[in-house]
Structure formats: structure tokens, C-alpha cells
Amino acid sequence: MTLDEGAGKPLAKYAAWRRVGDFIFLSGIIPVNPQTATIVRGYGDIPEAAQMLLGRSGEFSTDFKEGPILAQSWYVLESIRTTIESAGGQMSDVFKLVQYFRNLDHFPHYSRVRKQFFPDEPPVSTVVQVSEMLPSPEVLIEVEATAWLPQ
């Protein structure tokens, strides 16, 4: 799966993002390609360069255990990057993230990926564990972003 024109687009009838003055508010982004309705399930669903960047080991047990949350984290953050850029900004304009996890044990893996998208100063952050996410139990993460982007 590659990030295409569908990345960051809504899966239903709601706005993917909205500008209010100098702020850009993104709806929660999940690891699902809205054009194909494909859920990111592991390393095989993201580009090879991203797999290597995330540390795909080639060891089945490690990649099977860590791959889903690492791949989903990358896909969601890359979708945020694509969406922010479509609004005329860049990741450094993002100042707040709200991160929802099915399992808080996934946060350290996500945090490792987040550092690749925010290498300097990370955004302010809220982390929440939830019991379920739409559209499927295979969705492990959802992230909302807010950016400051003066007109």
C-alpha cells in the first residue's frame, strides 16, 4: 500500500480538516486507505523504505508482534503530514496531537515513529486508551492533530 491521493481523507461524510483562522484542525486519522478501504495490518502494507526506517528485522516473531503498530503509526503520521502539506503547512506547524490507542503498551513503539516525524521539538500531546475503534478491531491507533498556520 502506498500513500496516494486518498491519504488522510475521511471514510464517511465529515471534513478531514478544517481551517479556523490561523489554525488547522484535523479529524482523527486512522490507518485505513479510504480509496481501497484497506487497513494497514503490518509492514507489508507500507512502502519498503518506511519498513526499513522503522526497523523491520526479517524475523517473523518480532515483525509479527511489532509490525502492526509500527506500520499503523507510520501510516497515520504520514497521512497527517500529507494532509498538513495539502493545507499549505508542514509538520513543524503541528503543535498538538491527541493519540488514541487500543493498548497503551503500543505507545513506546508509536513514540519511536513519532520522533521521525518530529525530530526537533515534539508537539504537546495527550494519550488515551480506548476499548474500541472504528471500523475494525484491527485498528490500533487514531491520531488528531492541530496546527498553527497563519494565513
PyRosetta script that sets phi, psi and omega in degrees:
from pyrosetta import init, pose_from_sequence

init()
pose = pose_from_sequence("MTLDEGAGKPLAKYAAWRRVGDFIFLSGIIPVNPQTATIVRGYGDIPEAAQMLLGRSGEFSTDFKEGPILAQSWYVLESIRTTIESAGGQMSDVFKLVQYFRNLDHFPHYSRVRKQFFPDEPPVSTVVQVSEMLPSPEVLIEVEATAWLPQ")
pose.set_psi(1, 138.2)
pose.set_omega(1, 175.4)
pose.set_phi(2, -119.0)
pose.set_psi(2, 160.1)
pose.set_omega(2, 173.7)
pose.set_phi(3, -79.0)
pose.set_psi(3, 120.2)
pose.set_omega(3, -179.1)
pose.set_phi(4, -122.1)
pose.set_psi(4, -163.3)
pose.set_omega(4, -178.9)
pose.set_phi(5, -57.7)
pose.set_psi(5, -19.6)
pose.set_omega(5, -178.6)
pose.set_phi(6, -82.0)
pose.set_psi(6, -12.6)
pose.set_omega(6, -175.4)
pose.set_phi(7, -59.0)
pose.set_psi(7, 131.3)
pose.set_omega(7, 177.2)
pose.set_phi(8, 78.9)
pose.set_psi(8, -1.6)
pose.set_omega(8, 179.2)
pose.set_phi(9, -80.3)
pose.set_psi(9, 152.2)
pose.set_omega(9, -178.6)
pose.set_phi(10, -71.3)
pose.set_psi(10, 152.4)
pose.set_omega(10, 177.3)
pose.set_phi(11, -90.7)
pose.set_psi(11, -6.1)
pose.set_omega(11, -179.7)
pose.set_phi(12, -143.4)
pose.set_psi(12, -164.6)
pose.set_omega(12, -176.0)
pose.set_phi(13, -90.0)
pose.set_psi(13, 78.5)
pose.set_omega(13, 173.1)
pose.set_phi(14, -149.8)
pose.set_psi(14, 163.0)
pose.set_omega(14, -179.2)
pose.set_phi(15, -77.5)
pose.set_psi(15, 133.7)
pose.set_omega(15, 175.8)
pose.set_phi(16, -68.3)
pose.set_psi(16, -35.7)
pose.set_omega(16, 176.9)
pose.set_phi(17, -156.6)
pose.set_psi(17, 161.1)
pose.set_omega(17, 179.2)
pose.set_phi(18, -146.0)
pose.set_psi(18, 138.3)
pose.set_omega(18, 174.4)
pose.set_phi(19, -91.6)
pose.set_psi(19, 133.5)
pose.set_omega(19, 172.3)
pose.set_phi(20, -131.2)
pose.set_psi(20, 102.8)
pose.set_omega(20, -175.1)
pose.set_phi(21, 62.4)
pose.set_psi(21, -123.4)
pose.set_omega(21, -179.6)
pose.set_phi(22, -93.1)
pose.set_psi(22, 8.6)
pose.set_omega(22, -177.5)
pose.set_phi(23, -109.5)
pose.set_psi(23, 144.9)
pose.set_omega(23, 173.7)
pose.set_phi(24, -115.7)
pose.set_psi(24, 122.8)
pose.set_omega(24, 178.4)
pose.set_phi(25, -109.7)
pose.set_psi(25, 122.2)
pose.set_omega(25, 177.5)
pose.set_phi(26, -98.6)
pose.set_psi(26, 137.8)
pose.set_omega(26, 170.0)
pose.set_phi(27, -64.6)
pose.set_psi(27, 163.5)
pose.set_omega(27, 176.5)
pose.set_phi(28, -59.9)
pose.set_psi(28, 132.7)
pose.set_omega(28, 179.9)
pose.set_phi(29, -107.5)
pose.set_psi(29, 130.6)
pose.set_omega(29, 178.5)
pose.set_phi(30, -114.5)
pose.set_psi(30, 164.1)
pose.set_omega(30, -177.0)
pose.set_phi(31, -82.3)
pose.set_psi(31, 61.2)
pose.set_omega(31, 179.1)
pose.set_phi(32, -133.1)
pose.set_psi(32, 130.9)
pose.set_omega(32, 174.7)
pose.set_phi(33, -80.5)
pose.set_psi(33, 113.9)
pose.set_omega(33, -175.5)
pose.set_phi(34, -68.8)
pose.set_psi(34, -22.4)
pose.set_omega(34, 179.8)
pose.set_phi(35, -74.6)
pose.set_psi(35, -32.2)
pose.set_omega(35, -177.1)
pose.set_phi(36, -113.2)
pose.set_psi(36, -6.2)
pose.set_omega(36, -175.9)
pose.set_phi(37, 56.1)
pose.set_psi(37, 36.1)
pose.set_omega(37, -179.5)
pose.set_phi(38, -99.3)
pose.set_psi(38, 126.2)
pose.set_omega(38, 176.4)
pose.set_phi(39, -85.8)
pose.set_psi(39, 135.4)
pose.set_omega(39, 173.5)
pose.set_phi(40, -70.5)
pose.set_psi(40, 119.7)
pose.set_omega(40, -176.2)
pose.set_phi(41, -110.7)
pose.set_psi(41, -13.9)
pose.set_omega(41, -179.0)
pose.set_phi(42, 176.1)
pose.set_psi(42, -168.8)
pose.set_omega(42, -176.5)
pose.set_phi(43, -55.3)
pose.set_psi(43, -36.6)
pose.set_omega(43, -176.9)
pose.set_phi(44, -64.6)
pose.set_psi(44, -10.8)
pose.set_omega(44, -178.0)
pose.set_phi(45, -99.5)
pose.set_psi(45, 5.3)
pose.set_omega(45, 178.0)
pose.set_phi(46, -127.2)
pose.set_psi(46, 161.2)
pose.set_omega(46, -178.7)
pose.set_phi(47, -58.3)
pose.set_psi(47, 149.4)
pose.set_omega(47, -177.2)
pose.set_phi(48, -58.4)
pose.set_psi(48, -38.2)
pose.set_omega(48, 179.2)
pose.set_phi(49, -60.9)
pose.set_psi(49, -39.2)
pose.set_omega(49, 178.5)
pose.set_phi(50, -68.6)
pose.set_psi(50, -37.7)
pose.set_omega(50, 177.7)
pose.set_phi(51, -57.9)
pose.set_psi(51, -46.0)
pose.set_omega(51, -178.8)
pose.set_phi(52, -67.2)
pose.set_psi(52, -40.2)
pose.set_omega(52, 178.9)
pose.set_phi(53, -61.0)
pose.set_psi(53, -36.0)
pose.set_omega(53, -178.3)
pose.set_phi(54, -82.6)
pose.set_psi(54, -10.2)
pose.set_omega(54, 175.6)
pose.set_phi(55, 95.3)
pose.set_psi(55, 30.6)
pose.set_omega(55, 176.5)
pose.set_phi(56, -53.8)
pose.set_psi(56, 125.7)
pose.set_omega(56, -172.1)
pose.set_phi(57, -93.7)
pose.set_psi(57, -23.1)
pose.set_omega(57, -173.8)
pose.set_phi(58, 85.1)
pose.set_psi(58, -5.1)
pose.set_omega(58, 175.8)
pose.set_phi(59, -91.0)
pose.set_psi(59, 119.1)
pose.set_omega(59, -171.9)
pose.set_phi(60, -53.6)
pose.set_psi(60, -50.0)
pose.set_omega(60, -174.0)
pose.set_phi(61, -64.0)
pose.set_psi(61, -40.9)
pose.set_omega(61, 179.3)
pose.set_phi(62, -68.5)
pose.set_psi(62, -49.4)
pose.set_omega(62, -177.9)
pose.set_phi(63, -65.7)
pose.set_psi(63, -34.1)
pose.set_omega(63, 178.9)
pose.set_phi(64, -67.8)
pose.set_psi(64, -37.4)
pose.set_omega(64, -177.8)
pose.set_phi(65, -78.9)
pose.set_psi(65, -45.5)
pose.set_omega(65, -175.3)
pose.set_phi(66, -92.8)
pose.set_psi(66, -25.6)
pose.set_omega(66, -174.1)
pose.set_phi(67, -55.6)
pose.set_psi(67, -46.4)
pose.set_omega(67, -177.8)
pose.set_phi(68, -58.9)
pose.set_psi(68, -49.0)
pose.set_omega(68, -177.5)
pose.set_phi(69, -72.0)
pose.set_psi(69, -36.3)
pose.set_omega(69, 178.3)
pose.set_phi(70, -66.3)
pose.set_psi(70, -45.5)
pose.set_omega(70, -179.6)
pose.set_phi(71, -65.9)
pose.set_psi(71, -42.6)
pose.set_omega(71, 178.8)
pose.set_phi(72, -65.5)
pose.set_psi(72, -39.2)
pose.set_omega(72, 178.2)
pose.set_phi(73, -61.7)
pose.set_psi(73, -46.4)
pose.set_omega(73, 178.9)
pose.set_phi(74, -60.6)
pose.set_psi(74, -46.9)
pose.set_omega(74, -176.7)
pose.set_phi(75, -61.1)
pose.set_psi(75, -44.8)
pose.set_omega(75, -179.2)
pose.set_phi(76, -64.6)
pose.set_psi(76, -46.9)
pose.set_omega(76, -179.3)
pose.set_phi(77, -67.6)
pose.set_psi(77, -36.4)
pose.set_omega(77, 176.4)
pose.set_phi(78, -67.2)
pose.set_psi(78, -36.7)
pose.set_omega(78, 175.8)
pose.set_phi(79, -65.6)
pose.set_psi(79, -38.6)
pose.set_omega(79, 175.6)
pose.set_phi(80, -62.8)
pose.set_psi(80, -45.3)
pose.set_omega(80, 179.0)
pose.set_phi(81, -58.6)
pose.set_psi(81, -46.6)
pose.set_omega(81, -179.6)
pose.set_phi(82, -61.7)
pose.set_psi(82, -42.4)
pose.set_omega(82, -179.1)
pose.set_phi(83, -66.7)
pose.set_psi(83, -45.9)
pose.set_omega(83, 178.9)
pose.set_phi(84, -61.4)
pose.set_psi(84, -42.1)
pose.set_omega(84, 178.8)
pose.set_phi(85, -65.4)
pose.set_psi(85, -35.3)
pose.set_omega(85, 177.8)
pose.set_phi(86, -65.9)
pose.set_psi(86, -24.1)
pose.set_omega(86, 177.1)
pose.set_phi(87, -86.7)
pose.set_psi(87, -3.0)
pose.set_omega(87, 178.3)
pose.set_phi(88, 98.8)
pose.set_psi(88, 9.1)
pose.set_omega(88, -177.7)
pose.set_phi(89, -112.6)
pose.set_psi(89, -164.4)
pose.set_omega(89, 177.3)
pose.set_phi(90, -145.4)
pose.set_psi(90, 168.4)
pose.set_omega(90, -174.8)
pose.set_phi(91, -59.1)
pose.set_psi(91, -29.7)
pose.set_omega(91, 179.2)
pose.set_phi(92, -67.9)
pose.set_psi(92, -13.2)
pose.set_omega(92, 175.5)
pose.set_phi(93, -80.3)
pose.set_psi(93, -16.9)
pose.set_omega(93, 179.7)
pose.set_phi(94, -75.6)
pose.set_psi(94, 122.0)
pose.set_omega(94, -178.5)
pose.set_phi(95, -114.7)
pose.set_psi(95, -10.8)
pose.set_omega(95, -179.9)
pose.set_phi(96, -143.5)
pose.set_psi(96, 136.5)
pose.set_omega(96, 173.7)
pose.set_phi(97, -126.8)
pose.set_psi(97, 139.5)
pose.set_omega(97, 168.9)
pose.set_phi(98, -117.3)
pose.set_psi(98, 119.3)
pose.set_omega(98, -173.2)
pose.set_phi(99, -114.3)
pose.set_psi(99, 124.6)
pose.set_omega(99, -179.7)
pose.set_phi(100, -109.4)
pose.set_psi(100, 129.8)
pose.set_omega(100, -179.3)
pose.set_phi(101, -123.9)
pose.set_psi(101, 145.2)
pose.set_omega(101, 170.9)
pose.set_phi(102, -74.5)
pose.set_psi(102, -26.8)
pose.set_omega(102, -177.3)
pose.set_phi(103, -143.9)
pose.set_psi(103, 117.0)
pose.set_omega(103, -178.3)
pose.set_phi(104, -63.6)
pose.set_psi(104, -17.7)
pose.set_omega(104, 175.4)
pose.set_phi(105, -63.1)
pose.set_psi(105, -17.1)
pose.set_omega(105, 178.8)
pose.set_phi(106, -79.7)
pose.set_psi(106, -15.6)
pose.set_omega(106, -174.7)
pose.set_phi(107, -57.0)
pose.set_psi(107, -44.1)
pose.set_omega(107, 179.7)
pose.set_phi(108, -59.3)
pose.set_psi(108, -36.0)
pose.set_omega(108, 177.5)
pose.set_phi(109, -67.2)
pose.set_psi(109, -46.3)
pose.set_omega(109, 177.6)
pose.set_phi(110, -59.9)
pose.set_psi(110, -43.8)
pose.set_omega(110, -178.4)
pose.set_phi(111, -58.4)
pose.set_psi(111, -38.4)
pose.set_omega(111, 177.0)
pose.set_phi(112, -61.4)
pose.set_psi(112, -41.1)
pose.set_omega(112, 179.3)
pose.set_phi(113, -71.0)
pose.set_psi(113, -42.7)
pose.set_omega(113, -179.0)
pose.set_phi(114, -56.8)
pose.set_psi(114, -36.3)
pose.set_omega(114, 179.7)
pose.set_phi(115, -61.7)
pose.set_psi(115, -26.8)
pose.set_omega(115, 178.0)
pose.set_phi(116, -73.0)
pose.set_psi(116, -27.6)
pose.set_omega(116, 179.7)
pose.set_phi(117, -91.7)
pose.set_psi(117, -22.9)
pose.set_omega(117, 179.4)
pose.set_phi(118, -131.3)
pose.set_psi(118, 70.8)
pose.set_omega(118, -173.8)
pose.set_phi(119, -70.0)
pose.set_psi(119, -22.8)
pose.set_omega(119, -176.8)
pose.set_phi(120, -97.0)
pose.set_psi(120, -92.7)
pose.set_omega(120, -178.0)
pose.set_phi(121, -103.0)
pose.set_psi(121, 117.3)
pose.set_omega(121, 179.8)
pose.set_phi(122, -72.6)
pose.set_psi(122, 153.3)
pose.set_omega(122, 176.1)
pose.set_phi(123, -67.8)
pose.set_psi(123, 160.9)
pose.set_omega(123, 169.3)
pose.set_phi(124, -62.9)
pose.set_psi(124, 154.8)
pose.set_omega(124, -164.6)
pose.set_phi(125, -148.0)
pose.set_psi(125, 142.7)
pose.set_omega(125, 171.1)
pose.set_phi(126, -125.9)
pose.set_psi(126, 135.8)
pose.set_omega(126, -180.0)
pose.set_phi(127, -123.2)
pose.set_psi(127, 129.4)
pose.set_omega(127, -177.1)
pose.set_phi(128, -133.7)
pose.set_psi(128, 139.1)
pose.set_omega(128, 171.4)
pose.set_phi(129, -97.4)
pose.set_psi(129, 134.5)
pose.set_omega(129, 178.7)
pose.set_phi(130, -123.1)
pose.set_psi(130, 160.0)
pose.set_omega(130, -177.0)
pose.set_phi(131, -82.4)
pose.set_psi(131, -25.3)
pose.set_omega(131, -175.6)
pose.set_phi(132, -160.1)
pose.set_psi(132, 155.1)
pose.set_omega(132, 175.3)
pose.set_phi(133, -137.1)
pose.set_psi(133, 151.9)
pose.set_omega(133, 175.2)
pose.set_phi(134, -84.4)
pose.set_psi(134, 150.0)
pose.set_omega(134, 3.4)
pose.set_phi(135, -97.0)
pose.set_psi(135, 2.0)
pose.set_omega(135, -170.7)
pose.set_phi(136, -155.5)
pose.set_psi(136, 154.8)
pose.set_omega(136, 174.8)
pose.set_phi(137, -63.4)
pose.set_psi(137, -14.2)
pose.set_omega(137, 178.4)
pose.set_phi(138, -74.2)
pose.set_psi(138, -15.4)
pose.set_omega(138, 177.1)
pose.set_phi(139, -79.0)
pose.set_psi(139, 116.5)
pose.set_omega(139, -174.3)
pose.set_phi(140, -99.8)
pose.set_psi(140, -16.4)
pose.set_omega(140, -172.1)
pose.set_phi(141, -149.7)
pose.set_psi(141, 147.6)
pose.set_omega(141, 170.5)
pose.set_phi(142, -142.0)
pose.set_psi(142, 139.4)
pose.set_omega(142, -177.4)
pose.set_phi(143, -133.4)
pose.set_psi(143, 130.4)
pose.set_omega(143, 171.2)
pose.set_phi(144, -100.3)
pose.set_psi(144, 146.8)
pose.set_omega(144, 178.7)
pose.set_phi(145, -134.0)
pose.set_psi(145, 148.3)
pose.set_omega(145, 173.7)
pose.set_phi(146, -129.6)
pose.set_psi(146, 133.5)
pose.set_omega(146, -178.0)
pose.set_phi(147, -127.6)
pose.set_psi(147, 151.7)
pose.set_omega(147, 173.1)
pose.set_phi(148, -105.2)
pose.set_psi(148, 118.1)
pose.set_omega(148, -175.2)
pose.set_phi(149, -139.7)
pose.set_psi(149, 89.1)
pose.set_omega(149, -177.5)
pose.set_phi(150, -56.3)
pose.set_psi(150, 139.6)
pose.set_omega(150, -179.7)
pose.set_phi(151, -72.7)
pose.dump_pdb("model.pdb")
